[in-house]
Amino acid sequence: MIEGKITDAEWDQLIRHAREAAEHGEKQYALLRFPSDVCTDDARAINNPPNPAWPETLRGEAADIYARWHETLRPLGFNLSAQVLDFPNGKPGDVGLFLRWGEKA
């Protein structure tokens, strides 16, 4: 996962699922769940918002999704957020990347 990238087909499938979520009234869709150790800082920046440097800590598939969002969806008004989802033994566990829409800036 650290060195991986998502394929165009995988990206298209994620966007298709997000579109389906929007059609059902949802305001966000989880694009990826990954272990905090994929981040260069073990998700510390993500866990301590606001920290605008959190995208710089992403690697592999997570970094690829961020780059694709930044290039193709951000200009269209979509947002991307990251959140630590669990805390095993009091430390950041898994992280989620969420595509969000319908928010006012």
Secondary structure, DSSP 8 states (H G I E B T S, - for coil): --S----HHHHHHHHHHHHHHHHTT-SEEEEEEEEGGGSTTTTHHHHSSS-TTGGGG--HHHHHHHHHIIIIIGGGT-EEEEEE---GGGS--EEEEEEE-S---
